[in-house]
């Protein structure tokens, strides 16, 4: 009962407390507590049907245990309005001069149970803090009991809660602003000062020249070649040659689609020894265009001019200069993706035309009967097992037609082409990429006296990088070589190259290559085998100039007479790029 009455002093309505202070002056906390203890005992006696004889007798009467009518209930307070007391909280209660009758007053709002005044104040503070954090407004139409309790609690800690509520609200406002979600588009950027620049991947790579919407990277290489066989023929001898090589590549910087142009030119002239005078070159462009409905178009166009090799089956013996073979080729491919299925339809045209051969006596020999055009159509179907693996099949049909329907020897050389291949395309990023395939190809010649050119085909174009700065390449190609030699149909040439490039230092690059060619003649029992090996170094003095050297050996072995040769050479020169 003492604890209950103690809490009542803290929860007394604000209006009564203000009225007592105004009418009677400041009332001590101990006096209010003593008065409330007395009144609580009076109410307990009244509830049992007893009335104390006087105030003094009631003060000395022992307190009765209060039994609540329901769980959680506490005794109601009596309304006395005029109560004053003096003394300490630990002194016995003193007699009061209150002459009003001790009658039961209307019930007041119930007090919340508490064991100590500090606990009540702490609870009030916690409630106010929670109330501020949750940003809830107090309900306007709460009951009188709740309103009185809230008012009393606020009155008990009035001076502290006002400042604390304001501080809590400010803290919550700042905290809420700090916890707001960031805009995904607002990326954090580093300070301008002190940024570390990343080193270039290749500080000696060509920077290129901007020309319109293209970036062009030209390269020129000039040097001397010492060789044991000037023209790589069975009759060739040693020579010192001046060799000039021009190369360039251009790539577009368009927002959509892309285009590339690549070309080279090689010029060799004898300085001393075996006479050699030849020029050759090629230029090729490619355009990639993305169409609607997941369609992609790829167009290619190229031109090549190369003199007939002295080791070619169609080479003419006893001439001062072999005929110049020129080729114009182009293709148009359309790609379509349907889910994991990939379809590519390609149409290609290639036209070869030959110049005259110059004989030793100064006369010329026409080679017009070799002019021909090859038309092919290829359908490729692939299925993407994964982004890295796509097996595919190809079917090729074509027609080779000669400008001169019947050649100088009386043979009708035009033919019909049919081929099929199966292979696998790889795409593992920089680690491994490319494709390889195998199949069968057949060209049936219109002249019934000539055998069809037929045989297995192998094609490959793979690049593998086992570690940074090292690139291994494997290329393979199968080519049908027709001929106008009397009684012969032609041959199938299988070419393979294994190449390697290693960046030893940023300004020092090494490269090597191994080659194997196998030529199988149709209509006669003949074959050629060509083995080659090459190694080279390039040392860059700066980004634009460097020294380069290479050593090469090549050997042809044939079961046909007059075709064997061996050629060894070394080159030393200067390479300039932009």
C-alpha positions in Angstrom: 0.0 0.0 0.0 2.9 2.3 0.7 4.3 1.8 -2.7 1.0 2.4 -4.4 0.4 5.6 -2.5 3.9 6.7 -3.3 3.3 6.4 -7.0 0.0 8.3 -6.7 1.9 11.5 -5.9 3.7 11.3 -9.2 0.5 10.5 -11.2 -1.7 13.1 -9.6 -3.6 15.2 -12.2 -1.8 18.3 -13.4 -4.7 20.6 -12.8 -5.0 19.7 -9.1 -1.3 20.1 -8.5 -1.3 23.5 -10.1 -4.3 24.6 -8.1 -2.8 23.5 -4.8 0.4 25.3 -5.6 -1.4 28.5 -6.4 -3.8 28.6 -3.4 -1.6 27.3 -0.6 1.9 27.8 -1.8 4.5 25.1 -2.4 3.6 21.8 -0.9 6.4 19.4 0.0 6.5 16.0 -1.5 6.5 14.3 2.0 3.4 16.1 3.1 1.5 15.0 0.0 2.6 11.4 0.6 1.5 11.4 4.2 -1.9 12.8 3.3 -2.4 10.2 0.6 -1.5 7.4 3.0 -4.1 8.5 5.4 -6.8 8.8 2.8 -6.0 5.4 1.4 -6.6 3.8 4.8 -9.8 5.7 5.2 -11.0 4.4 1.8 -10.1 0.9 2.9 -12.2 1.2 6.0 -15.1 2.7 4.1 -15.0 -0.2 1.7 -15.5 -2.6 4.7 -18.4 -0.5 6.0 -16.5 1.2 8.9 -16.1 5.0 9.4 -13.2 6.3 11.6 -14.2 8.4 14.6 -11.9 11.3 13.8 -8.9 12.1 11.7 -6.4 11.5 14.4 -7.8 8.1 15.3 -7.7 7.2 11.6 -4.1 8.2 11.3 -3.1 5.8 14.1 -5.2 2.9 12.9 -3.4 0.0 11.3 -3.7 -0.2 7.5 -5.8 -3.0 6.2 -4.7 -5.2 3.3 -6.5 -4.2 0.1 -7.9 -7.0 -2.0 -8.6 -5.8 -5.6 -11.9 -6.7 -7.1 -10.2 -7.8 -10.4 -6.7 -8.7 -11.6 -4.6 -5.6 -12.0 -7.0 -3.3 -10.2 -5.6 -0.7 -7.7 -7.5 1.4 -5.2 -9.1 4.7 -6.3 -7.9 7.9 -4.9 -10.1 10.3 -2.8 -10.6 13.8 -3.9 -9.5 16.1 -1.2 -8.4 19.2 -3.1 -7.0 21.0 0.1 -4.3 19.0 1.8 -1.1 20.3 3.3 1.5 18.6 5.4 4.9 19.3 6.7 7.8 17.1 7.7 10.1 14.6 6.1 9.4 11.4 4.3 11.0 9.4 7.1 9.2 11.2 10.0 5.9 10.0 11.4 2.9 11.7 9.8 1.8 14.9 11.6 -1.7 16.1 12.5 -3.3 18.2 9.8 -5.6 21.2 10.3 -8.0 19.9 7.6 -11.6 20.2 8.9 -13.4 18.9 5.9 -15.3 15.7 6.1 -13.6 12.5 5.1 -16.2 11.3 2.7 -15.6 9.1 -0.3 -15.1 11.1 -3.5 -16.0 10.2 -7.0 -13.5 7.7 -8.5 -10.5 9.2 -10.1 -8.5 7.6 -13.0 -6.6 4.5 -11.9 -2.9 4.7 -11.4 -0.5 2.5 -13.2 1.3 0.0 -10.9 4.9 0.9 -10.2 7.4 0.0 -7.6 9.4 3.2 -7.6 9.1 6.8 -8.8 12.3 6.4 -10.8 10.9 3.4 -12.7 7.8 5.5 -13.6 9.9 8.3 -14.9 12.1 5.9 -16.9 9.1 4.2 -18.4 7.7 7.6 -19.3 11.0 8.5 -21.0 11.2 5.2 -22.9 7.6 5.6 -24.0 8.3 9.1 -25.3 11.4 7.9 -27.1 9.5 5.0 -28.8 6.7 7.3 -29.6 9.1 9.7 -31.4 11.0 6.9 -33.3 7.8 5.4 -34.6 6.4 8.9 -35.4 2.9 8.1 -34.3 0.4 10.7 -33.3 -1.4 10.3 -30.0 -5.0 9.3 -30.3 -7.4 12.3 -29.7 -10.3 10.4 -28.3 -8.6 8.2 -25.6 -10.4 7.5 -22.4 -10.2 9.8 -19.4 -8.1 7.2 -17.5 -5.4 7.2 -20.2 -5.5 11.0 -20.6 -5.0 11.5 -16.8 -2.2 9.0 -16.6 -0.4 10.5 -19.6 -0.9 14.0 -18.1 0.5 13.0 -14.8 3.5 11.2 -16.3 4.2 14.2 -18.5 3.9 16.5 -15.5 6.4 14.4 -13.5 9.0 14.6 -16.2 7.9 17.8 -17.9 11.2 19.6 -17.9 13.1 16.7 -19.2 10.8 15.2 -21.8 10.4 18.3 -23.8 14.1 18.6 -24.6 14.5 14.9 -25.0 11.6 14.6 -27.4 13.1 17.4 -29.5 16.5 15.7 -29.5 15.0 12.4 -30.4 13.0 13.8 -33.3 16.1 15.5 -34.7 18.2 12.3 -34.3 15.5 10.3 -36.0 15.3 12.8 -38.8 19.0 12.7 -39.4 19.1 8.9 -39.1 16.2 8.4 -41.5 18.0 10.7 -44.1 21.2 8.7 -43.7 19.4 5.4 -44.3 17.6 6.5 -47.4 18.3 4.2 -50.4 20.9 5.6 -52.8 20.0 6.3 -56.4 21.3 3.3 -58.5 22.5 5.7 -61.2 24.5 7.8 -58.8 27.9 6.0 -59.0 30.7 6.9 -56.6 33.6 8.5 -58.4 37.2 8.8 -57.1 38.8 12.1 -56.4 40.6 13.8 -59.2 43.7 14.2 -57.1 45.9 11.2 -56.6 44.3 8.9 -59.2 46.5 6.1 -60.3 46.7 5.6 -64.0 46.5 2.0 -65.2 49.5 0.9 -67.3 48.8 0.3 -70.9 48.4 -3.4 -71.9 50.9 -2.9 -74.8 52.8 0.4 -74.5 54.5 -0.3 -77.9 51.3 -1.0 -79.9 50.4 1.2 -82.8 48.2 4.1 -81.8 46.6 4.5 -85.3 45.6 7.5 -87.4 42.1 8.9 -87.2 40.6 9.2 -90.7 36.9 10.1 -90.8 35.0 7.4 -88.9 37.9 4.9 -89.2 41.2 4.3 -87.3 44.0 3.3 -89.6 47.2 1.5 -88.4 49.8 1.4 -91.2 53.1 -0.5 -90.9 56.1 -0.5 -93.2 59.0 -3.0 -93.1 62.2 -2.5 -95.0 65.2 -4.8 -95.0 67.6 -7.1 -96.8 67.1 -10.9 -97.4 69.9 -13.2 -98.0 68.6 -16.5 -99.5 70.1 -19.7 -101.0 67.2 -19.9 -103.5 65.9 -16.6 -105.0 62.6 -17.8 -106.3 62.1 -21.1 -104.4 62.4 -23.4 -107.4 64.5 -26.3 -108.4 66.6 -24.0 -110.6 67.0 -21.2 -108.1 70.3 -19.9 -106.8 71.5 -17.6 -104.0 70.7 -13.9 -104.0 70.6 -10.8 -102.0 67.2 -9.2 -102.2 65.7 -5.9 -101.1 62.4 -6.6 -99.5 59.7 -4.0 -98.7 56.4 -4.9 -97.0 53.5 -2.6 -96.5 50.6 -3.5 -94.3 47.6 -1.7 -92.9 44.4 -2.3 -91.1 41.4 0.0 -90.6 38.4 -0.4 -88.3 35.3 1.7 -87.9 34.2 3.3 -84.7 30.5 3.4 -85.5 27.9 3.2 -82.8 26.1 0.4 -84.6 27.4 -2.1 -87.1 31.1 -2.4 -88.0 33.5 -2.4 -90.9 37.2 -3.5 -91.3 39.7 -3.1 -94.1 43.0 -5.1 -94.3 45.7 -5.1 -96.9 49.3 -5.8 -97.6 51.9 -5.3 -100.4 55.2 -7.1 -100.8 57.9 -6.0 -103.2 61.1 -8.0 -103.8 64.0 -6.9 -106.0 67.4 -8.4 -106.5 70.4 -6.5 -105.2 72.8 -9.1 -106.3 72.7 -12.8 -107.4 69.8 -14.6 -108.9 67.3 -12.2 -110.7 64.0 -11.8 -108.8 61.4 -9.1 -109.7 58.0 -9.7 -108.2 55.2 -7.7 -106.5 52.1 -9.1 -104.8 49.4 -7.7 -102.6 45.8 -8.1 -101.3 43.1 -5.8 -100.0 39.9 -7.1 -98.3 37.0 -5.3 -96.7 34.2 -6.7 -94.4 31.0 -5.1 -93.4 28.7 -6.3 -90.6 25.2 -5.1 -90.4 22.6 -6.0 -87.8 19.1 -6.3 -89.3 15.7 -6.7 -87.7 14.3 -10.0 -86.3 17.7 -11.2 -85.1 19.2 -11.2 -88.6 22.8 -10.3 -89.3 24.4 -9.7 -92.7 28.1 -10.0 -93.4 29.5 -8.8 -96.7 33.1 -9.3 -98.0 34.9 -8.0 -101.0 38.6 -8.5 -101.9 41.2 -8.1 -104.6 44.5 -10.0 -104.9 47.4 -9.9 -107.3 50.1 -12.6 -107.0 52.5 -13.9 -109.6 52.4 -17.6 -110.3 54.8 -19.4 -108.0 57.8 -21.1 -109.6 56.9 -24.2 -107.5 53.3 -24.2 -108.6 52.1 -27.2 -110.8 51.0 -24.6 -113.4 54.4 -22.8 -113.5 55.9 -22.5 -116.9 59.5 -23.6 -117.3 62.1 -21.4 -119.1 60.4 -18.0 -118.6 61.8 -14.8 -117.3 58.7 -13.9 -115.5 55.7 -16.0 -114.4 52.2 -14.8 -115.3 50.4 -12.6 -112.8 47.3 -14.1 -111.3 44.6 -11.7 -110.2 41.6 -12.6 -108.1 38.4 -10.7 -107.3 36.2 -12.3 -104.7 33.2 -11.4 -102.7 30.5 -13.0 -100.5 27.3 -12.2 -98.7 26.1 -14.1 -95.7 22.9 -13.9 -93.7 22.8 -15.2 -90.1 19.7 -16.1 -88.2 19.4 -17.2 -84.6 16.2 -19.1 -83.4 16.7 -20.0 -79.8 19.8 -22.3 -79.7 19.7 -23.0 -83.4 21.9 -20.9 -85.7 21.5 -20.7 -89.5 23.9 -19.1 -92.0 23.4 -18.9 -95.7 26.4 -17.7 -97.7 26.8 -16.9 -101.4 30.3 -16.4 -102.8 31.9 -15.5 -106.1 35.6 -15.7 -107.0 37.0 -14.8 -110.4 40.6 -15.6 -111.4 42.2 -14.1 -114.5 45.8 -14.5 -115.7 48.3 -12.3 -117.4 50.8 -13.4 -120.1 54.0 -15.2 -119.2 57.2 -13.6 -120.5 59.6 -16.0 -122.2 63.4 -15.8 -122.2 63.5 -14.7 -125.8 61.3 -11.7 -125.0 58.0 -13.1 -126.4 54.9 -13.7 -124.3 52.6 -16.6 -123.8 48.9 -16.1 -123.2 47.3 -17.8 -120.2 43.7 -16.8 -121.0 42.5 -20.4 -121.0 43.0 -20.5 -117.2 40.5 -17.7 -116.5 37.6 -19.0 -114.5 34.8 -18.1 -112.1 33.7 -20.2 -109.1 30.1 -19.7 -107.7 29.3 -21.4 -104.4 26.4 -21.5 -101.9 26.8 -22.8 -98.4 24.2 -23.5 -95.8 25.4 -23.9 -92.2 23.3 -25.1 -89.3 24.6 -25.0 -85.8 23.2 -25.8 -82.3 24.5 -23.9 -79.3 25.1 -26.5 -76.6 26.6 -23.8 -74.4 28.0 -20.3 -75.1 31.4 -22.0 -75.5 30.5 -24.9 -77.7 28.5 -24.9 -81.0 28.6 -28.0 -83.2 27.7 -27.3 -86.8 27.2 -28.9 -90.2 27.7 -27.4 -93.7 26.5 -28.3 -97.1 28.1 -26.6 -100.1 27.1 -26.6 -103.8 28.8 -24.7 -106.5 29.8 -24.4 -110.1 33.2 -23.5 -111.7 33.0 -22.1 -115.2 35.9 -21.2 -117.6 35.8 -18.2 -119.8 37.1 -20.4 -122.5 34.8 -23.4 -122.6 37.3 -25.6 -124.3 41.0 -25.0 -123.4 44.0 -25.0 -125.8 44.4 -28.7 -125.4 40.8 -29.5 -126.3 39.4 -30.3 -122.8 36.1 -28.9 -121.3 37.3 -27.8 -117.9 34.1 -26.5 -116.2 32.9 -28.5 -113.2 30.2 -29.0 -110.6 31.1 -28.8 -106.9 29.5 -30.6 -104.0 30.7 -30.8 -100.4 29.7 -31.6 -96.8 31.4 -30.8 -93.5 30.8 -31.2 -89.8 32.7 -29.3 -87.1 32.8 -27.5 -83.8 33.0 -23.8 -83.0 34.6 -22.7 -79.8 34.3 -19.5 -77.9 36.1 -19.4 -74.5 37.1 -15.8 -74.7 40.8 -15.0 -75.0 41.7 -18.4 -73.7 40.5 -20.5 -76.7 38.5 -19.5 -79.7 37.9 -20.6 -83.3 36.6 -23.6 -85.1 37.6 -26.8 -87.0 35.8 -29.1 -89.3 36.2 -32.2 -91.5 34.3 -33.5 -94.5 34.3 -34.4 -98.1 34.6 -32.4 -101.3 34.1 -33.4 -104.9 34.3 -31.5 -108.2 33.0 -33.4 -111.2 34.6 -32.1 -114.5 32.3 -31.8 -117.5 34.8 -33.6 -119.7 34.3 -37.3 -119.3 37.9 -38.0 -120.1 39.0 -36.3 -116.9 38.6 -37.7 -113.4 36.7 -35.8 -110.7 38.7 -34.0 -108.1 37.6 -35.5 -104.8 38.9 -36.1 -101.4 38.6 -35.5 -97.7 38.7 -31.9 -96.4 40.1 -30.5 -93.2 39.8 -26.9 -92.1 40.8 -25.2 -88.9 41.3 -21.7 -87.4 42.1 -21.9 -83.7 43.8 -19.5 -81.2 44.9 -20.6 -77.8 46.5 -18.4 -75.1 47.9 -20.6 -72.3 49.1 -17.5 -70.4 49.2 -13.7 -70.8 51.5 -12.6 -73.5 51.6 -16.0 -75.3 49.4 -16.9 -78.3 49.4 -20.3 -80.1 47.6 -20.5 -83.4 46.6 -23.5 -85.6 45.3 -23.0 -89.1 44.3 -25.6 -91.7 42.9 -25.3 -95.2 41.9 -27.6 -98.0 42.1 -26.1 -101.5 41.1 -27.5 -104.9 43.7 -26.4 -107.5 42.4 -26.9 -111.1 44.8 -27.1 -114.0 45.0 -26.8 -117.8 47.8 -29.3 -118.1 47.0 -31.9 -120.7 45.5 -35.1 -119.4 45.4 -33.9 -115.7 42.4 -32.9 -113.7 44.2 -30.9 -111.0 45.1 -31.5 -107.3 44.0 -31.1 -103.7 46.3 -29.0 -101.5 46.2 -29.5 -97.7 48.0 -26.7 -95.8 48.6 -26.5 -92.1 50.4 -23.9 -89.9 51.3 -24.0 -86.2 52.3 -20.5 -85.0 53.4 -19.1 -81.7 54.0 -15.6 -80.4 55.6 -14.6 -77.1 56.0 -11.2 -75.6 59.3 -11.7 -73.8 59.4 -8.0 -72.6 57.2 -5.1 -73.3 59.5 -4.1 -76.2 60.7 -7.5 -77.3 58.5 -10.0 -79.1 59.4 -13.5 -80.4 57.5 -15.5 -82.9 57.9 -19.0 -84.6 56.0 -21.1 -87.1 56.0 -24.6 -88.4 54.3 -25.5 -91.7 53.3 -28.6 -93.6 51.8 -28.8 -97.1 50.6 -31.9 -98.9 49.6 -31.8 -102.5 47.8 -34.8 -104.0 47.6 -34.9 -107.8 44.4 -36.3 -109.4 44.7 -38.4 -112.5 48.4 -39.3 -112.0 50.3 -40.9 -109.2 52.0 -37.8 -107.8 52.3 -35.8 -104.6 54.4 -33.0 -103.1 55.4 -32.4 -99.5 56.6 -29.1 -98.2 58.1 -28.6 -94.8 58.9 -25.1 -93.4 60.1 -23.6 -90.2 60.6 -19.9 -89.2 61.7 -17.9 -86.1 61.9 -14.2 -85.6 62.4 -11.4 -83.1 61.2 -7.8 -83.0 62.8 -5.2 -80.7 60.9 -1.9 -80.4 63.1 1.1 -79.9 60.0 3.2 -79.2 56.3 3.0 -80.0 56.9 3.9 -83.7 60.1 2.1 -84.7 61.9 -1.2 -84.1 64.4 -3.7 -85.4 63.2 -7.0 -86.8 64.9 -10.2 -87.9 63.8 -13.7 -89.0 65.3 -16.9 -90.1 63.4 -19.3 -92.5 64.0 -22.7 -94.1 61.7 -24.5 -96.6 62.1 -27.9 -98.3 59.9 -29.4 -101.0 60.0 -33.1 -101.7 58.1 -34.6 -104.7 57.9 -38.0 -106.5 57.6 -36.0 -109.7 60.8 -35.1 -111.5 62.2 -31.6 -111.4 60.3 -30.3 -108.5 62.5 -30.7 -105.4 64.1 -27.7 -103.9 65.5 -26.3 -100.6 65.5 -22.6 -99.6 67.2 -21.0 -96.6 67.0 -17.3 -95.9 67.7 -14.6 -93.2 66.1 -11.2 -93.1 67.2 -8.1 -91.2 65.3 -4.8 -91.3 63.6 -1.9 -89.7 59.9 -1.8 -88.9 57.9 1.5 -88.6 54.3 1.8 -87.5 51.8 4.5 -86.6 
